[in-house]
Amino acid sequence: MRKMIFMILTLMVVNVSFGQTEKPENKIVAENFVKNYNNNDYKAIFSMFAEVMQNALPIDKTTEFLSGLKAQAGNITYREFVKYENGSFASYKTIFERAVFSLNISIDNNSKINGFLVKPFVEENNSENVINNLSKNQLITKEQSEIIFNKVKPFPNNTQISIAIIRNGKVSYYGVKKSNDTILSTENYKSIFEIGSISKVFTSTLLASFITDKKIKLNDDINSFLNLSFNNGIKISFKELANHTSGLPALPTNLDLTAVNPENPYKEYNKTDLDEYLTKNLELSNKGEYQYSNLGAGLLGYTLSKISNVSYDSLLYTKIFSKYNMPNSTTSFNKINSTLIKGIDNKGNEVSNWEFSVLAGAGGILSNVEDLAKFAIAQFDCSNKELKLTRKKTFEVNENMDIGLGWHILKSQSENVWNWHNGGTGGYSSSMVIDTKTKNGIIILSNVSGYNPNMGNIDKLCFELMKTLEKK
């Protein structure tokens, strides 16, 4: 491949540093270059050249070089801005069908190409912005910044990741955003995100509070508290709802996801619908086995609200949010008193927020990492009976994981035991893990869609950062 490395460097500009954010004019030129290259339109590329470039590389030479590049490397399938080199060259990691090259393009004041370079791409730690910012305030280590960069890299523009890092009970915050194909640090620890299924931990914490207050018992059936006749006389206990062993399906069968607004699928499912499901459609399968159920957690939150005769949101505020000083946490969009980060789809376009209505206990909470860090640190207080109860094993899922009440208990990620939960909605993904022995924890909130094919990177980021805290 080395024989096709070619460089034209006929610059008519001074060596000025542009910084590390791709300028719009460079982006347009690069996009047009790729489009014309893939269409074999080398004349169009030649027309993009400045006069001095055309003189140095006539059309026949331009065609010869680019057609030779195409024959050996194929079309360009992916282009990612990396940085500016030598002050004026916009450098791109460029993935061809059969090779990966660094494509460097320089333009003049008229957005005409006056220099370009194609050379083998050498992977380097491209998190300079992250590392430079961190070196100023020493928030995180170089290793952690590299983990963050590599996990965030595949996400679309407009992505934001908010991170709380708890080490030995002390918390620090870090945030990144992706803009113009560049990852930058940002301060977003007060920004609000949907936390998705991490809400289930809070619903189970409400349950633990009811138990420690002796209002109910863990193994009590919920039936009598709802004053409903369940279909076929089925009985379901509080514990079974909290540890996903009730046999309930993931969602109620009378919630037809093909017939609702996919951008806000739970909004119209109300109390009447849920009561109808329980009395007419309720069926269980695999009762006594672990079967993750959004319906189960939603039903738990609904039942506790009925017992207390207040809304789920009011119950959260009274029992948890006010107790642990979490002023930015709520299930109501009308009560948000900080910046709401908009959820995005796989391409970085904004999407609607999800409203969980009667199933809010499954995933309806909005919060920020500052509030969640307070809740996580409270877990380290061994005298807190209700929080301790949520982390107590109630069921063995498999050799790698048990489940308490809400919390999943990971046994294979570390020498220690981790309590973990994650979440995903149409525009958000989250992950939270704590170790009460070491008093370490990682909390990640993001506007990465739960449908993003790379959303698993949020859990991977959470676990890999957690492992860095265990190193001596």
C-alpha positions in Angstrom: 0.0 0.0 0.0 2.9 2.4 0.6 3.4 3.0 -3.2 0.2 4.9 -3.3 1.0 7.4 -0.6 1.0 10.8 -2.3 1.3 14.3 -1.0 0.7 17.7 -2.5 1.7 20.6 -0.3 1.2 23.8 -2.2 -0.1 26.1 0.5 -1.0 29.8 0.1 -1.9 30.3 3.8 0.0 31.1 6.8 0.6 28.5 9.6 -2.2 29.4 11.9 -3.6 27.1 14.6 -7.4 26.5 14.3 -7.9 24.5 17.5 -9.4 21.0 17.5 -13.0 21.6 16.5 -13.7 21.0 12.8 -14.7 24.2 11.1 -17.9 24.1 9.0 -16.0 25.0 5.7 -13.6 22.1 6.2 -16.5 19.8 6.9 -18.3 20.8 3.7 -15.2 20.3 1.6 -14.4 16.9 3.1 -18.0 15.7 2.6 -18.0 16.8 -1.1 -14.6 15.2 -1.6 -15.8 11.9 -0.2 -19.1 12.1 -2.3 -17.2 12.8 -5.5 -14.6 10.2 -4.8 -17.2 7.4 -4.2 -19.0 8.5 -7.4 -15.7 8.3 -9.4 -16.2 11.9 -10.3 -12.6 12.9 -10.3 -13.3 16.0 -12.5 -15.5 17.3 -9.8 -12.7 16.8 -7.3 -10.3 18.6 -9.6 -12.8 21.5 -9.8 -12.5 21.7 -6.0 -8.8 22.5 -6.3 -7.3 26.0 -6.0 -5.6 27.2 -9.2 -2.2 26.6 -7.7 -3.2 23.0 -6.9 -4.6 22.4 -10.4 -1.3 23.6 -11.9 0.7 21.3 -9.6 -1.6 18.3 -10.2 -3.3 18.4 -13.6 -6.5 16.5 -14.2 -4.8 13.5 -15.7 -2.5 13.2 -12.7 -5.4 13.7 -10.3 -7.4 11.0 -12.1 -4.5 8.6 -12.2 -3.8 9.0 -8.4 -7.5 8.8 -7.3 -8.4 5.9 -9.6 -5.3 4.0 -8.3 -6.4 4.7 -4.7 -9.9 3.4 -5.5 -8.5 0.2 -7.2 -6.5 -0.7 -4.1 -8.6 0.7 -1.2 -12.2 0.9 -2.5 -14.8 3.4 -1.6 -14.8 5.5 1.6 -17.2 4.1 4.1 -16.5 6.3 7.1 -14.8 9.6 7.8 -14.1 11.0 11.3 -12.4 14.4 12.0 -9.4 13.9 14.2 -7.5 17.2 14.5 -5.7 20.0 12.6 -2.1 19.2 11.6 0.5 21.8 10.8 -2.0 24.5 11.6 -4.0 24.2 8.4 -4.6 20.5 7.4 -7.9 19.1 8.6 -7.0 15.5 9.4 -9.6 12.7 9.1 -9.5 9.0 10.0 -10.9 7.6 6.8 -12.1 4.0 6.5 -12.1 2.6 3.0 -13.5 -0.8 2.0 -10.0 -2.4 2.2 -7.9 0.0 4.1 -7.7 2.8 6.7 -5.9 6.0 5.9 -5.4 9.5 7.2 -6.8 11.9 4.7 -5.5 15.5 5.3 -7.1 18.4 3.4 -6.1 22.0 3.5 -8.3 24.8 2.0 -7.7 28.4 1.2 -9.9 31.4 2.1 -12.2 30.5 -0.8 -12.7 27.0 0.5 -10.7 25.6 -2.4 -8.3 22.7 -1.8 -4.7 23.9 -1.9 -3.1 20.8 -0.4 -3.9 17.2 0.5 -2.1 14.2 1.9 -3.1 10.5 2.0 -1.1 8.3 4.4 -1.5 5.2 6.6 -3.6 6.0 9.6 -1.8 5.5 12.9 -4.2 5.1 15.8 -3.3 7.5 18.6 -5.1 8.6 21.7 -7.3 11.3 20.2 -8.6 12.5 23.5 -6.4 15.5 23.7 -9.2 17.9 24.6 -10.3 15.5 27.4 -6.8 15.0 28.7 -5.8 18.6 28.5 -8.9 19.7 30.5 -8.3 17.0 33.1 -4.7 18.0 33.5 -5.8 21.4 34.7 -8.1 20.1 37.4 -7.0 16.5 37.9 -10.6 15.2 37.9 -9.7 11.9 36.4 -6.7 9.9 35.3 -5.3 9.5 31.8 -6.4 5.9 31.8 -10.0 6.9 32.7 -10.0 9.6 30.0 -8.9 7.0 27.4 -11.7 4.7 28.5 -14.2 7.5 28.2 -13.0 8.5 24.8 -13.0 5.0 23.3 -16.5 4.2 24.6 -18.0 7.6 23.5 -16.3 7.6 20.1 -19.0 5.6 18.2 -21.9 7.8 19.4 -23.4 10.5 17.2 -23.0 14.2 17.4 -25.0 15.9 20.1 -24.2 13.0 22.5 -23.7 14.0 26.2 -22.4 11.8 28.9 -22.5 12.9 32.6 -20.4 10.9 35.0 -20.1 10.8 38.8 -17.0 9.0 40.1 -17.2 8.0 43.8 -13.9 6.9 45.4 -13.8 6.0 49.0 -17.0 7.9 49.6 -15.8 11.1 47.9 -17.4 12.2 44.6 -16.1 14.1 41.6 -17.9 14.8 38.4 -17.0 14.7 34.7 -18.9 15.2 31.5 -18.3 15.0 27.8 -20.2 16.0 24.7 -19.6 15.1 21.1 -19.9 18.0 18.6 -18.6 18.3 15.0 -17.2 14.7 15.4 -15.1 15.9 18.3 -15.3 14.8 21.9 -15.0 17.7 24.4 -15.2 17.9 28.1 -18.2 19.8 29.6 -19.7 20.5 32.9 -23.1 18.8 33.0 -23.4 17.2 36.5 -26.4 19.3 37.2 -28.1 18.5 33.9 -31.2 16.4 33.9 -31.6 13.1 32.0 -34.1 10.3 31.9 -32.6 7.5 34.1 -34.8 4.8 32.7 -34.9 1.5 34.6 -32.6 2.8 37.4 -36.0 4.0 38.6 -36.7 0.4 39.7 -34.1 0.8 42.4 -36.0 3.7 43.8 -39.3 1.9 43.6 -37.8 -1.0 45.5 -36.4 1.5 48.0 -40.0 2.7 48.6 -40.9 -0.9 49.2 -38.1 -1.3 51.7 -39.3 1.8 53.5 -42.8 0.4 53.8 -41.4 -2.8 55.2 -39.1 -1.2 57.8 -42.0 1.0 58.9 -44.0 -2.2 59.3 -46.8 -1.2 57.0 -46.4 -4.3 55.0 -44.3 -7.5 54.9 -42.0 -8.5 52.0 -43.9 -11.7 51.3 -47.4 -10.2 51.5 -49.5 -10.5 48.4 -50.4 -7.2 46.7 -54.0 -8.4 45.9 -55.7 -7.2 49.0 -54.1 -3.8 48.9 -55.5 -3.1 45.4 -59.0 -4.3 46.2 -59.2 -6.1 42.9 -60.1 -9.6 41.9 -57.1 -10.7 39.9 -57.8 -12.9 36.8 -57.9 -16.6 37.6 -57.4 -15.8 41.3 -53.6 -15.2 40.7 -51.6 -13.9 43.7 -48.4 -11.9 43.4 -46.2 -10.8 46.3 -44.2 -7.6 46.8 -41.0 -9.5 46.7 -41.8 -11.2 43.4 -42.4 -7.8 41.9 -39.1 -6.3 43.2 -36.9 -9.2 42.1 -38.6 -10.1 38.8 -39.8 -13.6 39.8 -43.6 -12.9 39.6 -44.0 -14.5 36.2 -45.4 -11.3 34.8 -44.5 -10.5 31.2 -42.2 -7.6 30.3 -45.3 -5.4 29.5 -49.1 -5.9 29.9 -50.7 -7.6 27.0 -53.2 -4.8 26.6 -50.4 -2.4 25.8 -50.0 -2.8 22.1 -46.8 -1.1 21.1 -47.7 -1.4 17.4 -50.8 0.8 18.1 -49.3 3.5 20.2 -47.0 6.5 19.5 -43.6 4.9 19.3 -42.0 8.2 20.4 -43.9 8.1 23.7 -45.2 4.5 24.0 -46.3 4.5 27.7 -48.0 7.9 27.9 -51.6 6.8 27.2 -51.5 3.6 29.3 -53.5 4.6 32.5 -55.0 3.2 35.7 -58.1 1.9 34.0 -56.0 0.0 31.5 -53.9 -1.6 34.3 -56.9 -2.5 36.4 -58.5 -4.1 33.3 -55.3 -6.1 32.6 -55.1 -7.4 36.2 -58.8 -8.4 36.3 -59.3 -9.7 32.8 -56.0 -10.5 31.0 -53.5 -11.4 33.8 -51.6 -14.6 33.1 -48.2 -15.7 34.5 -45.4 -17.8 33.0 -42.2 -19.1 34.6 -43.4 -17.9 38.1 -40.6 -18.3 40.6 -37.9 -17.8 37.9 -36.1 -14.6 37.0 -38.0 -12.9 34.2 -37.3 -9.1 33.9 -40.5 -7.2 33.9 -41.2 -3.5 33.4 -44.8 -4.3 34.2 -43.8 -5.8 37.6 -41.9 -2.7 38.7 -44.6 -0.4 37.4 -47.2 -2.4 39.3 -45.1 -2.3 42.4 -45.0 1.5 42.3 -48.7 1.7 41.5 -49.5 -0.5 44.5 -47.4 1.4 47.0 -49.1 4.6 45.8 -52.5 3.1 46.4 -51.5 2.0 49.9 -50.3 5.5 50.8 -53.0 7.3 48.8 -50.6 9.7 47.2 -49.0 9.8 43.8 -45.8 7.9 43.0 -43.9 11.2 42.5 -45.1 12.5 45.9 -44.1 9.2 47.5 -40.7 9.5 46.0 -40.3 13.0 47.3 -41.4 12.2 50.8 -39.6 9.0 51.3 -36.4 9.4 49.2 -35.7 12.7 47.4 -36.2 15.0 50.4 -34.5 12.6 52.7 -31.3 12.3 50.7 -31.3 16.0 49.5 -32.1 15.2 45.8 -33.9 18.4 44.7 -33.5 17.8 41.0 -35.1 14.3 40.9 -38.8 13.9 39.9 -41.1 12.0 37.5 -42.8 15.3 36.4 -41.4 17.3 33.5 -43.1 20.3 35.1 -41.0 20.1 38.2 -37.6 20.1 36.5 -35.5 23.0 37.8 -32.3 22.5 35.9 -31.2 22.0 32.3 -32.9 19.0 30.6 -30.6 17.4 28.1 -32.7 16.3 25.1 -32.6 12.7 24.2 -31.3 11.8 20.7 -31.7 9.0 18.2 -28.9 7.0 16.5 -28.2 9.9 14.1 -28.1 12.6 16.8 -31.5 14.0 16.1 -33.7 15.0 19.1 -36.5 12.7 20.1 -39.5 13.0 22.4 -39.2 12.3 26.1 -41.0 9.3 27.5 -43.9 9.6 30.0 -44.6 6.4 31.9 -48.0 7.3 33.4 -49.3 4.5 35.6 -46.1 2.5 35.0 -43.8 5.2 36.3 -42.2 2.9 38.8 -40.6 1.0 36.0 -38.6 3.9 34.5 -40.2 7.3 34.9 -37.6 9.2 37.0 -35.6 12.2 35.8 -32.5 13.1 37.7 -28.8 14.2 37.4 -25.6 12.6 38.6 -25.3 15.0 41.5 -28.5 13.8 43.0 -27.8 10.1 42.2 -24.4 10.4 43.8 -26.0 11.5 47.1 -28.3 8.4 46.9 -25.3 6.2 46.1 -23.2 7.5 49.0 -26.1 7.0 51.4 -25.8 3.3 50.5 -22.5 3.2 52.3 -24.2 3.9 55.7 -24.5 0.4 57.1 -27.0 1.6 59.7 -29.5 2.6 57.1 -31.9 -0.4 57.3 -34.1 0.3 54.3 -31.2 0.8 51.9 -29.5 -2.3 53.3 -32.6 -4.3 52.7 -32.7 -3.4 49.0 -29.2 -4.9 48.6 -29.9 -8.1 50.5 -30.0 -11.2 48.2 -33.5 -12.5 47.5 -32.9 -14.7 44.5 -30.0 -16.3 42.6 -30.3 -15.5 38.9 -27.2 -17.4 37.8 -23.6 -18.1 39.0 -22.6 -14.5 38.0 -25.6 -12.6 39.4 -28.0 -12.5 42.3 -30.8 -10.0 42.8 -31.9 -8.1 45.9 -34.8 -5.7 45.8 -34.3 -3.7 42.6 -30.5 -4.0 42.7 -28.7 -6.6 40.7 -25.8 -8.1 42.6 -22.8 -8.8 40.4 -20.5 -11.5 41.5 -18.1 -11.9 38.6 -17.0 -8.4 37.6 -14.7 -7.9 40.6 -13.3 -9.6 43.7 -15.8 -7.6 45.6 -19.6 -7.6 45.2 -21.1 -4.8 43.1 -24.7 -3.6 43.2 -25.8 -2.5 39.7 -28.7 -1.3 37.6 -28.9 0.3 34.2 -31.6 1.9 32.1 -32.7 2.8 28.6 -35.5 4.8 27.0 -36.0 6.1 23.5 -33.5 8.9 23.9 -31.4 7.9 26.9 -29.1 5.2 28.5 -27.8 5.0 32.0 -25.8 2.8 34.3 -25.0 2.8 38.0 -22.8 0.6 40.1 -21.7 0.8 43.7 -19.5 -1.3 46.1 -20.4 -0.7 49.7 -17.2 -2.4 50.9 -14.8 0.0 49.2 -17.3 2.9 49.1 -16.6 3.2 45.4 -19.2 3.9 42.7 -19.8 5.0 39.1 -22.9 6.7 37.8 -23.4 7.4 34.1 -26.3 9.3 32.6 -26.4 9.9 28.8 -28.7 10.9 26.0 -27.6 7.9 24.0 -30.8 6.2 22.8 -31.6 2.8 24.3 -32.1 1.7 20.7 -28.5 2.8 19.7 -26.6 -0.4 18.6 -23.7 0.8 20.7 -25.7 1.5 23.8 -23.9 -1.4 25.5 -20.9 0.9 25.7 -22.6 2.8 28.6 -22.5 -0.3 30.8 -18.9 -1.1 29.6 -17.9 2.4 30.4 -19.4 2.1 33.9 -17.7 -1.2 34.6 -14.3 -0.3 33.2 -14.2 3.0 35.2 -15.3 1.1 38.3 -12.3 -1.2 37.8 -9.9 1.7 37.7 -11.1 2.6 41.2 -10.0 -0.8 42.5 -6.4 -0.4 41.5 -3.9 0.5 44.2 
